[in-house]
Structures are given as structure tokens and as C-alpha cells.
Amino acid sequence: MATIAFIGLGNMGGPMAKNLLKVGHTVTAFDLSDSALADVVSAGATAASSALAACEGAGVVITMLPAGKHVSAVYLGDEGLLVHLPPGTLALDASTIDSGTAKTVAIAANNAGIHFMDTPVSGGVAAAAAGTLAFMCGGSADAFALAQPILAGMGNPDKIFHAGPSGAGQVAKAANNMLLAIHMIGTCEALAMGAANGLEPAVLSEIMKASSGNNWSLQVYNPWPDVMPTAPASNDYKPGFMVDLMVKDLGLARDVASSSGVDNKMGQLALALYEAHQAQGNGAMDFSSVLDLVRPSGE
């Protein structure tokens, strides 16, 4: 078992840290939120007064932070962790950020003799709590081999992928979430069209699941209320993957596409629709609530 420093204990990081504790790892944790830190400490972690303090004696560092600027601040510069971590430390950044920042941190880590991987996740809060996350990893083969047994404590071992070199995990995450947004919007439009013409959404869902329109949103995350009891749509679109986060991820996908000469018209349209939904005050709702943007009012 490993001694792990876990930095960033939000909706995703908190459950991930708890799952590491459940499988027997020793976890020292830090977060700017006292309540988030206290929650993980109550599950068996040790509290640290700073990110650097959390890393004392740790062989593995895991960060789960909001954006690239936060990742840079934690790892880089004279006060960053890379100056202080001993060579041979494994550092895993599970944040969803731009691939450029991931590459910059990886170069600095390599120069310091530290194994660094960008390891963004898929599955949302429910998978984080259940320990069934998928991981998309960017970095060296050696770092991936070291990372796999750690990531397996937080995710499905069959869904831990080595996407490629540094930054590749972030590109894979951007591509995945762009496609997720597109097929969720399409699913919402199809169900709304059927319901507006007298079809029962549950029946139409089964028809499409058995046909060529089948997709993940229909299988496990139906956006129509009360069709799938376990989906956020059946609980006032909470909890889940927030619209605010989908807007962030679609922005990252737009930037990846633009920088590589890809004309992602569908991704850009999905971003515009989610931004419109967000502007109506729905940022904290699950992203499947985009149904309300496309179905007739009052339905």
C-alpha cells in the first residue's frame, strides 16, 4: 500500500480520496475548504495545513483541481511542489485542464526526476463515489505502470487507459466530453420530438436503444424525468455532472480542435447551447437538464 498526498477534495476529489482509504492506502489530504477536508478526515485521512505539508513522506501525489491555473500554481515555481518533491515521486493530476498546461508541468517534473501523468477521469460524481471511474492517462510507459495500481483504487481497472504521451489524457477527455455533449443534446431532441407527437418517452427510449440511435445517454443517463429512476433527470437533475463543468470542458475541446486545425462545428454548437442553458441560471444542474432548452415549454 502507498502513502498518498491528495490535494483537492471537491465533489470528485473527496470520494476519490475516500476510496483510496477503503483499499488500504494511507492518505494525507489538503483542501482550502475546511468542511471538505473534515469530511475526508472523518473517513480516515490525516489533515495537512498546506499542499506541501500533505506531501511530506508521500510516495504518490494526486491533485484534483478546478483549472489549469490552479495546477500550475500547485506544481510550478519556487513555491511549487516540484521543487520540493524527492526524485522518484509519482505525481498524478486528475484535474480536467488544457493539454498545454499538462505538458508544461510534465516537462518540469521530468527535469526534477518526478514521474508525472495527466490522468483526467470520466464517470462523474456517482462513479467517483462508487470507485468505478475511467482514467485517461498521458505520460511515459514507466509512469503508467506505476500509476495503474493507484488508479485502480479509485476506478475500474478495465477502464484505465494509456492515451499517449504527456497531455494525451487531456485531449482524450476533451474529445470524450465533446461527444458526450453532442449525443446528449441529440437524445434530448429526439425524445422531445417524440413526446410532442404523443409517444411515451420511456417507450421511445426502448425503441432507440434497440435501434441504430442507441447511445450512452439512453442506456444509463436518460434525460427525461422518471424514465430511469437512477438518472439525475428523475431527481430534479441533481446530483450529477454540472452544466458549468460541461461548458468548461466544451471550451477546452474547442481550443484543442482550433489548435489542431479541426473544424468541430458540432462541438461548437453544443458549447453554444450549453452556454445558453447556463445563462438561464442552470449552471449547477446536471448537464442532461439541457432537455429543458429543446422541448416545448410547459411539456
N, C-alpha and C positions, 0 to 999 in steps of 0.2 A: 504494500500500500504506500501511497505517496503523501508527502507533506505539501499541501497546496495553498497558495495565496489566491484568494478570489476577490476581485475588485470590481464592484458594480453589481448591486443586489436589487435591481428593479423587478418588474413583472416577470422577466425571463431569468435574470441572474440569480434571484433569490431561490426559486425552485431548483435551478441547476446546482447551486451550492449545496442545497439540502440533499439532493440525490447523490452527490459525491460523499457526503457524510454517511448516507444509508449503506453504501457499498464498502465502507470501512476506511476511507481516506481521512486524513487529518486536515482540517480546513481552518485557516486564519483569514478572516474577512474584513473588508473595509467598504464603507459607503458613506456619502455625505449625509444621507438620511439616517437619523438615529433610529427611527422605527423600523426601517428596512434592515438595518444591522441587528437590532434587537431580535427581530423575527428569526434570522438565521442563527444567531447565538442560542436562541431557545431550542434549536434543533441539534445543538452540539458543537457549533463552531466557536472559535475564540475571536473576540473582537480586537481590532487593531485601531490605533489612533490616526493612522495615515496609510496611504498605499505602500510607501516604503517600509513602514513598520510591519505591514502584513507579510512582506516578502522575506523577513528575517528568518533564515533557516529553511526556507521553502525550496524544493527542487523543481516545482512547477508553479507558474504564474498564469492565471486565467483572468482576462478582462472582458467585461460585458458593458460597454459604454454607449452613450447616445449617438455620437457622431465622430467623424474623423478628427476634428479639432481636439476632442477630449482624449482620443487615443494618442495623438501626437504629444499632448501635454503630459500624459502619464509616462510615456516611454522615452521621449526625446529631450535633449537639452541638458544643461548642467544639473538640473534637479530631477531629471527623468530616471526611470528605473534602470535603463540600460547602462547607466554609469555605475550603478551600484550592484547589479546582479552578478554573481560569480559566473565565469565561463562554464558552459555545460548546462546551464539552466534551460528548461523548456518553457517558452512563453507562447501562450495560445490566446489570440484575440478573437473572441466570438461575436464582437460587435458587427453590425452591418454598416459599412463605411465605403468610401470611394477606394478603388483599387490603387490609385496613386499613393495615397497615404499608407496603405498596407505595404506597398513596395518600398517606400521610403523607410518605414520602421524596420522592415526586413533587412535592408542593406545595413542600417546602423547596428542591428542585432548581430548580423553575421560578422561585422567588423569587431564586435565585442566578444565573439565566441559563443553567442547565445543562439539556441535553436528556436526560431520564431516561425509561427504559422498563422495565417489568417484562416479562421475556422467559423465563418458565419453559419447560422442554423436555419432550419425550416421546420415548421410544425406548430408554431405559436405557443401561447401560454399553456394550453391543455397538454401538449406534448412535452413542454418543459417540466410540468408538474408530474407527468407520468413517466418521465425518463425515456421517452421514445423519439427524441429529436433526430433529425437528419443533419449531418455536418458536411459542409463543402469546404475542403481544405486546400490552401495554397502554400507551397513551400517545398523544401527538399524531401527526397525519399527517406532520408535518415530521420528528419524531424517528424515525418508522418508516422514512421514506425514507432517512435517514442510517444506520439500523441494518441494513437489508436486506443491503448488500454485506458487512458484517462478519459477520452471522449466516450468510450463505451459505458462509463459510469453515469453518463447523462443522456445517452441516446441509444438508438437501435444499432447494434454492431453491424448489421447488414446495410445500414444507410450512412456509413462513414466513408466518404469518397475523397480520393486524392485527385483534385481537379487539374492540378498542374503546378507550375512554379508560383512564387510569391505574387499575390494579387489575384490569382486564378479563382480562389474561393469566392472573392467578392464579385467577380464577373459572373460566375455561375449563379450566385444568389440573385444578382440583378436580373439575369435572364429568366430565372425561375419565377421570380415575383412579378415580372412584367407579364409573362404568360398567364400566371395565376389571375392577375387583374383582368386580363383580356377575356379569359374564359368565364370568370365570374360575371362580368358585365353581360356577355353573351347569354349566359344561363338565365340571368335576371330578365333580359329582354324576351327570351323565348317563353319563360313561364308567364310573364306579364301578358304577352300576346295571346297565349292560350287561355289564361283566366279571363281576359277581356272578351273572349269569344265563347265562354261557357264551359271550358274544360276545367276539371279539378286539377289544381297544381300537383297534388300527390300522384294522380293517375298519369298526367303528362310527364312527370318526373320518371316514373317507371318505364313509360314508353321510350323516352330518350335514353335512359340507362341501358335499355336492351337494343338500342339502335346506334347509328353512327354518330349521334350527338353526345354520347356518353363522355363524361369528364369527371375530374376530382370533385368539383363543386357539387355535382349531382350525387356522387357516391357517398361523400362523408360530410358535406358542409352546405346542405341545401339552403338557399337564401329565403325561401318562402316560409313564413311563420307556420309552425305546427305540422309541417310535413315531416321533419326529422327532429324528434324531441331533444336529441343531444346537441343540436346545432345552435349557435348563438341566436339565430333568427327566431327560435322558439323561446328565447329568454330576453326579449326586448333588445336583441343584438348586443348582449353583454354576457360574459366577458368574451374576449377573442383578440383578433389582430386589428388594432385600431385604424380607422381611416387616416389619421395623422401619419401613422407609420407607413401605410401604403403609398401615400403621397410622397413621403421621403424616399422610399425605395424606387418608385417610378421616376423620380427625379434623378436618382443615381443611374437607373437604366438609360434614361435619355442621354446622360453625359457619356456613358460608355459607348452607346450607339454613335453619338455625334463624333467622339474622338476617334472612332474606328471606321468612319465613313458609311455606316449602316443607316438606311432611311427607315426608321422604325415608326411608320405612320400610325399603326395600331397602338403601339406603346404610348405615343404622344397623345392620341385621342383618349386613351384610358387615363392618362395623367390629367388631362383637361376635365374629364368627367368627375374624377375623384376630387380634384380641386374645387369644382363647383359644388359637390356634395359637402365637402369640408366647409366651404364658405357659408353654407346654410346652418352651421352650428353642429355638425355631426362628426366632428373630428375624433371624439372619444368613443364613438360607436364602432362596432365590428364592421369590417370592410364589406361584408355581404349586405349591409344596410343600403348599399347603392341601389338596391331594388326600388327604394322609395323615390329615386331620381327618375326611374324609367316607367313605372306603372302609373296608370291613370289615377289622379287624385281621388281620394275617398274610397278606393277599392280595398 
